[in-house]
Structures are given as C-alpha cells and as structure tokens.
Amino acid sequence: MKGWFTSFLSKVDEIKSHYHPELTGLAGGAYDVLRMSLATFLGKSDIVKEQAATVQWRLEQAIKADGQTQLPVTLQMDTLAVSAELASRVGVDLWGYKTQSGGRLIDAVQALVTDANNKGQAPNVFDRTIKLAQRYAAKTEA
C-alpha cells in the first residue's frame, strides 16, 4: 500500500505547477492538504515542511492584521486549518504564524466565530475547523 501512495505522491508532485502558491482559492488549499496528507502518511516530514512554507504564503495573502480574512471562508478556512494541523505534527506552527501584517490563522478563526456569535448566527466555518482551532488553543494555553 505504501508503494501505491508513494507513486500517487509522485503524480501529485508532477501537477504541482498547476497549484502555484499564488492561487489563494480552494484548489491551491486542497492541493496543500492532499500533498501534506500523503506525505504525513508516508512519514516524509520534509515534504510536509516544504508544503507548510507554501501555506505560509497563502496565509500572507489571506489573513489581515485584525484576524479578518479576505477568503470566502468555509472550505478555504478548513483547508488552512487542516494544513495547520498536519504541519503541527512536524513542528511547524501555522496556527500561530504571524503574517507580515500581524494576522494569524488562529485569530482569523476566532474572529469568524466571535462575529457570528455576536450576530446570533452559526459560524460560517466547519465544525472541524473550530475543533482544530480549539485543540491548538488548548495546547498553547497549557
């Protein structure tokens, strides 16, 4: 099975040019998650770290200093959250990564949830995104 996944990861790497980091949309984020997930399964932490650097670039484009995001949120925030979780397993902190403008992914998720709560609405993010953010917050507070 690992042989098949190794071959699949090679195919994923071949299409890398189609998902340049400048693509801040869902396709680029989904590519990040796919590549990082396969690399995690195969124990290739160097690939996870390399892809995490691409995610940092996406965060630079997406997260404002006040924690607000320029992204259509639901799926794209989820891809960033899953990427952050995978990166944390190899020692890269994407949740707390501070962009040049001063924004952080954890702040963006918290801002979305707070804004929705203040409006009496359900947050426009997946439960998984919120749970991953809560897990990160609990680790950093401990």
N, C-alpha and C positions, 0 to 999 in steps of 0.2 A: 504494500500500500504506500509506503514512504517513497518508493520509486516512482509511482504514478504521480504523487503530489510534487515530487521534485521536478518531474517532467512538466507538470502543469505550471509550476512556478517559473520555469524557463520560458514557457509560452507567454505567461503574464509579463515577464520582463521584455519579451520581444515587442509587445504592444505599448510599452511604456511611453514612447514618444507621442502617442495619441492622448495621453493624460498628463500633459505638462503641468507643473505646479501652478502656472498662471491661471489654469482653469479652476475657478473657485466654485464652480457648480457641483451638482451632485455626482456627475461622472468621475471627476477627479477625486472626490472624497470616497466614493465607492471603490475606486482603484486602490487608494491608500489602505482601506480596510481589507480588501482582498489580498493584497500583497503582504501586508503585515500579518494577517491571519495565517496564510500559508507558511510564511517564514517562522512564525511562532510555533506552529505545529511541527515543523521540521527542525526546530532548535537553532535557527540561523539568526542569532541576535544581531549580527552585523547588518543584515538586510532590514530588520525592524528599525534599528537606529538610523540607517540611511533614509528610510521612508519617513521616519519621525521628523527629520530635517525638512522634508517636503511639507509635512503637515504644519510645521512652524511657519513656513512661508504662507501657507493658506490662512493661518491664524493672523498673521500680519495684515493680510488683506481684509479679513472678516471682522475682527474684534476691535471696537473703539475703546478709547481710554476709560469711558464710564461703564464699560461692560456691555454696552449695547452692541448688537450685531447688525451687519449690513446684509446678512443672508436671509433668504426665505428659510424659516427656521426648521421645521420638523425633521425632515430627513437629513438635511445638511448638518444640523447640530448633532444629530445622532451619529453620523459618520465621524465627526470630530471627537465625540465622546468615546466611541469605540476605539478609535485610533489612540486616544489618550490612555485608555485602559491597557491596550496592547503595548504601548510604549513604556508604561509604568513597570511592566514585567521585565524590562531590560534596563531599568534605571533611568529612563528619560521622563521628565515631568512636563508633559504637555498641558495638564490642567493648570499648573501654576506658572507656566511660561509667560513672561511679561513681554508683550509686543512693544515695539518702539513707541507707540502712542500710550503705553501704560495699561492696556487692557489685558485681561486673562480669560481663558475659556471658562474657568470656574465662576468668575464674576458674570460672564455672559449668561450662563445657565441660571444663576441665582437671580439676575435681573429679569429674565423672562418669567420665572416663577413668581417673583415678587410683584411684577407688573400685572400678571394675570390674577393673582390673589387680591390685589388692590381693586381690580375691576370686577371681582366676583366671578371670574371665568376660570375655566380649566386652562392650565398652561399649554401653550402651543408647542410642546415638546413631548417626546415619547417618555413613558414611564421608565424605560431602560436608561435614557439619558439622565433623568433625575436620580435614579438609583446609583448610577455610576458616579455622579457628582457628589451624592451623599457619602458614598464609600470613600472618595478622595478626601472630602472634608473631614470625615471621622479619622482618617489616617493622619492628617496633618494637625488635627487638634489634640491627638493622643500624645 
